[in-house]
Amino acid sequence: MKKEEILLLDQQYNQHPWLPGNTEPLAIARGEGIYFYDYDGKRYYDMSCQLSCSNLGFSIDPIKEAIKAQLDDFAYVAPAHAFETKSRLAQKLVQLAGGHFAKVFFTCGGSDANEAALNMARTVTGRSKILSRYRSYHGSTLGSGNISGDPRRFALENPAANGFLKFFDPYVYRRGGTAESYLAELEEQIQHENPKEIAAVFVESVTGANGIIIPPDGYLQGLRALTKKYGILLVCDEVMAGFGRTGKAFGFRHWDIEPDIVSFAKGITCGYVPLGGVIVSDAVARFYQDRVFQFGLTYSGHALACAAGLATLQYYEDNAIFAQTAARGKLLGALLEEQKSKHPCVGDVRYIGLFSAVELVKNRAKKEPIAPYGQPNTIMPRVFKLLRERGFSTYGRENNINITPPLIITEAELRGAFEVLDDVLSIIDQEVEG
Ligand SMILES: Cc1ncc(COP(=O)(O)O)c(C=O)c1O
């Protein structure tokens, strides 16, 4: 099929997420390593791993082979059945999470993983309220969408039936403060909301889509202590931050805490087949030992996904990908700091492992965002277009450019991509007050 035909049919029949229907998509012909190619043969650095999920790029043969081998046995059996790849994958995930973790429930992605966590938190505690942060994204389904804090929740919110409460993020660049001040503010809110009604606090250990907000040291440890004090479950959403993205198996591992439930997706299969799930503590697992978990999905623990997941975890392990990411992250940090020192349009850069964002401002001293929060604007779509025209593909929300490259990116590839970023930021510099 020709590119024009593909685009025509796409425009006519496909509804795309998070974009107006008249947005013209890129027609992608193939992927190889950290790059993908359009139908004109143009090459793009995949600097977002698509939606921060294709963490190993496009060409990992052992994952492809594992999917094919599973197909030879069976592609699918109902979730109630046991089979080798599902058993081994769950065991590996529990081992990877370490500490008090005991069991896994598989879903098809991140939104339904958070639905499962929500269901568990309410059932286990017998409480209904859920606290989460404003600058967060936890999914698009009714529960996970209401847990999300960013404007994508608005279409799902029902204020009359709302047990979903929000608190502010430890966003030190914009709000100042310390771990202690954020925790004191949250404790006050918990007290005002009647702690006995709060089932769970959901947090992304490191906020992803909303601009890589890294909690100050002590924040997650304090949050763990605070939730324990009030009998509230702590759910860490590791959908984007998990599986090496931050240089460790899970983001929360940087601060040495044990949440009650961990939701995961994306990097578990690197997008080769959709898969998500929750890893739960021994206490949560024991709660369900003689009780029914009233939740299920036809494709929970799909065999092709489990095969891909097992091969992906094996690949991470065999190639020491998490340690390599931590090391490559040092170069990413240095390159980002260089951009910040060069370009007046850069207000802040944030990075941990290969998880990073460039925050654009109109005026550095006043930290005025280049695009106002929650408002349609033309400048950020232009930034992404300029990058894409030069072969650098990524996304971001509000005034952030998220940069989450494949974990296998080489030093030369990273430097090459940053030459493109440098060019584009020089153009944007002309349009800000400095
Ligand atoms: C932190 C986080 N949680 C949950 C989700 C939802 O996952 P999915 O799109 O697989 O449903 C996302 C998706 O970007 C995410 O970044």
The ligand as an SDF file (V2000), in Angstrom:
LIG
                    3D

 16 16  0  0  0  0  0  0  0  0999 V2000
    2.2740    5.9480   34.9150 C   0  0  0  0  0  0  0  0  0  0  0  0
    1.2380    5.3760   34.0080 C   0  0  0  0  0  0  0  0  0  0  0  0
    0.2410    4.6260   34.5200 N   0  0  0  0  0  0  0  0  0  0  0  0
   -0.7050    4.0690   33.7500 C   0  0  0  0  0  0  0  0  0  0  0  0
   -0.7110    4.2630   32.3810 C   0  0  0  0  0  0  0  0  0  0  0  0
   -1.7730    3.6400   31.5330 C   0  0  0  0  0  0  0  0  0  0  0  0
   -1.2490    2.5400   30.8760 O   0  0  0  0  0  0  0  0  0  0  0  0
   -1.9570    1.9580   29.5510 P   0  0  0  0  0  0  0  0  0  0  0  0
   -1.8830    3.0300   28.5220 O   0  0  0  0  0  0  0  0  0  0  0  0
   -1.1310    0.7340   29.2390 O   0  0  0  0  0  0  0  0  0  0  0  0
   -3.3450    1.6030   29.9070 O   0  0  0  0  0  0  0  0  0  0  0  0
    0.3050    5.0340   31.7970 C   0  0  0  0  0  0  0  0  0  0  0  0
    0.3280    5.2580   30.3360 C   0  0  0  0  0  0  0  0  0  0  0  0
    1.0400    6.0620   29.8170 O   0  0  0  0  0  0  0  0  0  0  0  0
    1.3000    5.6010   32.6240 C   0  0  0  0  0  0  0  0  0  0  0  0
    2.2790    6.3510   32.1230 O   0  0  0  0  0  0  0  0  0  0  0  0
  1  2  1  0
  2  3  1  0
  2 15  2  0
  3  4  2  0
  4  5  1  0
  5  6  1  0
  5 12  2  0
  6  7  1  0
  7  8  1  0
  8  9  2  0
  8 10  1  0
  8 11  1  0
 12 13  1  0
 12 15  1  0
 13 14  2  0
 15 16  1  0
M  END
$$$$
